[in-house]
Amino acid sequence: MSEENNNNQTDGKENVNNSNEEKKTSNKTSSGMDENLAGLLSYLVGFVTGIIFLLIEKESRFVRFHALQSIFVFVALFVLNIVLSFIPFIGWAISLIIAPLSFVLWIVLMIQAYQGKLFKLPIIGDMVEKQLEKM
C-alpha cells in the first residue's frame, strides 16, 4: 500500500511541474501570440520576419531579442555570401561549406526559440543585447 501511495504522490508532483512549465512558455506577446511561437517565427524567413516582429512587438524582450538576432545573423550570412562569391574557387568552396552550416544554424535557432530559451550566439548575441538596451 505504501508503495502505491508513494507512486501516486510522485505522479502528482510531476503533473504539477509539467503544468508550471507550460505556463512559463505560453506567455502572450503584445500581438496576442505565444512568445515561443513568435520567437520561432522571427527566424522563419530570415531577416524579413525579424524586421516584422521587431516592428510589431512592443513589450516582449524575448521576442525582440530573437527578432534582432535573426536580423543580425541573416544579414551577416548574406554579406558573407556576397563577399565570398567574388573570390574565385576558394570563396566558392567556402560558400558551399557555409550553406549547410547556415541551414543547421537556422533550424537550431528556431528550435531554441520555440523551447522558450533565450539562446544567445557568441558575438552576435552580445551585439543584440547592447542594441536592445538602447531601444
N, C-alpha and C positions, 0 to 999 in steps of 0.2 A: 504494500500500500504506500509506504513512504517513498519508494522509487517513483511510483506514478505521480505522486504529488510534486516531487522534485522536477520531473519532466514537464508537468503542466505549468509549474511556476517558471521554468526556463523558457517554455514556448511563449508564455505571456509576455516575458521581458523582450524576447526577440520581436514580437509583433509591435510592441511599443516603440522599440528602436527603429524598426522599418518605417513606421508612420512618421516618426520625427525626421528621418532622412528625407522622406517625400516632401515634408513641409519646408525643409531647407532649400530644396532645389526648385520648388514651384512658386517662388516669389514672382509677382507680376511686375512688368515694366510700366512706364507711363503710357505706352501704346496698348496695354492690356494683354500683352503676350507674356508667356513664361520667360524668365531670364535666361534659362539654359537654352531654350529654343531660339531666342533672339541672338544669343551668343553664337550658336551654330550657324544661323542664317547670315551672320556678319561675314562669315568666311565663304559662303556658298558660291558666289560669283566674283570672288576676289575683291579688289578694291572698290568695285561698283557697289556691292551690298554693304561694304564697310562704310562708305560715304553715306549711303541711305540711312543706315542705322545710327550713324553719328549725328545726322541731322534730325532724325525722328526722336531719338531717345534723349530725354532731358534730365532724368533722375537717376537711373541705374548706373552706378560706376562700373559694375561688372560688364554690362552690355557696351558701354562707351569704351572700356578697356579693350574688349575683343574687336570692336569696330575699328578702333585706331590701330591695333596690332595688325589687323587684316590689311588696312591701307598701307602701313609701313612695309609689311612683308611682301605684298604682291607688287608694290611699286619698285621695291629693291630688286625683286626677281625679274621684273620686266626690264629695268635698266641694265641689269647684269646680262640678260639675254641679248639686248641690243648691242652692248659693248662687245660681247663675245662673238656676235655674228660678223663683226668687222675684222676679226683675227682669223686669217685662213688656217685651215686644218686643225691647229691646236685649239682655237676658240670653238670651232665646230664640235670637236671631240668633247671638250669640256661641257658644251651645251647639251650634248647627248647624255652626259652623266648627270647633269643638273636637273634635267626634265623629270626623270622618275623620282629623284630625291624631293623635288618640289611637290610632286603628287603625293608622296608619302607624308610630307610635312603638312600639306593641306588636309589630308584625312586625319592626322593626329590632332591638329588644331581644332577641327570640328568636333571630334570625339571628346577632347578635353573640355571644350566649352559646353557641350551637351551634358557632360557629367557634372557641371557646375563648378569646375575648377578654374581658378584664375591662373592659367598656365602661361608663365612669362618666359619668352625666349631670351637667351643671354644678352645680347646687345640691344636688340630692337625693343625688348620688354622694358628695359630701363629708360629708353628714349620715350616710349609710350607713357610710362608713369610720370616722367617730367612734364610731358605735354598735357596730361590730364590735370596735373596740379595747377597749370596756368589757366585752364578752362573754368 
